[in-house]
Amino acid sequence: QAAQAFNQMQQQLQQAAQAREELLAAVSHDLRSPLTRLRLRTELLADESARTRWRADLDDMQELVDSILDYSSATQLRGEREPLDIDALLRTVVDDAREAGHAVQLQGQVGVAYRGFPRSLKRALANLLDNAGRYGGGAWVKAWSDARAIHIRIVDEGPGIPAEQRARMLQPFQRLEASRSARHGGTGLGLSIAVAVVQAHGGELLLEDGEAGRGLCVRITLPHAPG
């Protein structure tokens, strides 16, 4: 009876969390239209300084809305897995990060085919490289595979994350920065989106100390999908 009660409570908690996420995604989707109207009205303001302030606030709101929708889609991947080249995907996100001004180096090679969700994996890796570039001064991306899984490490030389804070930082809307502005501290969803995507592939994402005890290492393990 205790086991049944525990399982029922766990199921109810999962349903409540899913309902909350679906509500948040629906509200975020509905906010797109009023945001567009506000942008149009902002451009009609005569005061240039007021327009600049309104644009900045609307950019923050837009980033938050987009991040919530990205998180919702990351936690509910639909469709079939597709064959993809992880090495080519890594080269693409590394090149994009460099174009954005981040110092990123790529080492190693997976060298095997993988079945997954290409767009979601690309977004997850892009989020991680953006974090590494923004907070860690750049990163080394190391990739390889073995008989069990594909392994990816993203290592930076930034201040890192204290061990006692790492579990919290994997949750949505969590940031180390005191600032709540998206322009300064982000939305707090980039890392949780990456976690959701990796878990949807049956994988694992962990935060560890960087090399020689400096910086942060994001360790991703993607087990080979059947078929």
N, C-alpha and C positions, 0 to 999 in steps of 0.2 A: 504493500500500500504506500509506503514511504517512497519507493522507487517510482511508482506510478504518479504520485503527487509531484515529485521532483521533475519528472519528464514533462508533465502537463504544465508546470510553472515555466520550465525552459521553453516549451513551445509557445506559450503565451507571450513571453518576453521577446522571442524572435519575431512573432507576428506584430507585436507593438512596435518594435524597432523598424520592421519593414514598412508598416503603415506610416510611421513618422517620416521615413525617407521618401516614400511615395508622395506624401503631402508636401514635403519641402520641395521636391522636384516639380510638382504641379504648380505650386505657388511661384517658383522661380521661372517656370515657363510662361506663366501668365504675366509676369512682370516685364517681359520683353517689349510688349506693345506700349505700355505707359513710359518705359524708358526711351523708346524711340520718339514718342511725342515730346517728352521733356527735352530731348536733344534738339529737336526742331525749334521749340520755343526758346531754348537757350541761345540759339544763333540769331534770334530776333532782338535780343537785349542790346540796348544802345551802349551800355557801359562795358568796355572791353575787359576791365579787371573783374567785373561780375561774371562775364562770360567765361573767363579763364577759371574762376573758382567753381562755377557750375560744371564746366567740362571735367575738371579733376574729380569732383564728387561723383559725377555720372560714370566716369571711367572706373572708379572704385566699385560702384554698384554693379556695373556690367561685368567686371572681373569676378565678383562674388557670385552673380547669377550663373555665369558660364561655368564656373568651377563646381557649383552645386549640380548642374545638369551633367557635367562630365563625371562627377562622382556617382551620380545615379546610374548612368550608363555603364560605368566601370563595375558596379556591383551586380549588374543584371545583364551580363553578356548573352546575346542571343545569336542564333544561327549556328552554322557548322564551322568547325575548325578548318583552316586552309593551310596548304603547304607553304612554308615561307623560309627564306634564307636569313637566319639570325645574323650572320656576318654582314650581309648587305644592309640589314636594318640598323645594326650598330654603326656602320660607316655613315649612314644617312643622318642619324641623330647626332653623331659626333661632329659631322660637317655643319649641321644646323647650329649646334652650340658654338662652334668656332665663329660662324658668321654673326652670331649674337654677341661676340666679343669675349667669350669664355675660353680660357686656356685648357684644352682637353686633349689627352693623348690616348690612343687605342693600342692595346697590346693583346697578342694571342689570337686564336681562331677557333671557332666552334667546329666548323668543318663537317657538320652533319645536318641533314634536313630536319625540320621541326614542323609540327602541325599546331597552329594556334590562331589567335585573333590578331592579325597584323596591326590594324589601326590602334587597338587598345594597347598592345605592347609598345608601339611607337610612342604613344602619349605617356605611358608610364616611364619609359626610359628618358624621354625628353624632360619630364618633370624632375627626375632625379638629377640629370645633368644641369638643369637650370638651378636647382638648389645648390649643387656643388659649386657652380660658377658664381652664384650670388653670395653664398655664405662661406665657401671653402677656398675661394681664390683659384678655382679650376679643379681638374680631376684627372686621375688615371683610370681608364676603363680596361679591365682585364677579363678576357672571356676564354673558356675552354669547355670541353665536354668529356664525359666518361661513359661507361656502359649504363649508368643509372640516370644521369641527368645532364642538363646544360647548366653551367655555372658562370655567373657574371658578378664581378666586383667593381664597385665604383668607389674609389678612394680619393679623399681630398686632404688638404693640409690646413684646414681651417680650425676654429676653436673646438669643433666637435660638439657632441651632446653628452652631458653627464649620464652615467650608467643608470641612475635612478629615474631619469627623465625619458628614457628611450621608449618604454612601453607606452607612455602617454603620448609621445610625439607620433606614434603610428595611428592614433585615433583622429577622426575628423575635427577640424577647426582648432587644432592645437598648434601653438607657436611658442618659441622661447622668447621672442621679442615682446616688450611691453606695449609697443605700438599696435593699434588695431587697424591702422590704415593699410589698405591693400598695396599702396605705393611703397610702403616701407617694410611691413612685415608679411605681406602676402595674405592669402585667404586662409591658410592653414589646412588646405585640402590637397595640395600637390603630392605630399608623401602618402596620405591615406588613399588617394586614387591609385598610386603605384602599388600599394599593398593589396587593394581590392582586385586589381588586374592580375597580379601574380597569383593570388589565392584562387581566382576564377580559373586559372590554368592548372590548378592542383599543386602550385609551387609554394615557396616560402620566401619571405623577405625579412631579413634581420639587420639590426644596426649594431655595429661593433666598433671597437677602437681601430683607428687607422694604423698605418705602419709606424713602427718605433714609438707607439703610444701617442702619436699626434694625429689630429684630425678625426675624420669619421670614415668608416667603411660600411657601405650598403652591400649586403651579401644577398644575391638572388639565386635561388635554385629552382630550375624548371624541369620536372621529370619528363622523360620522353613520353609523348602521348601515344597510346596504342593505335596501330594502323597507320 
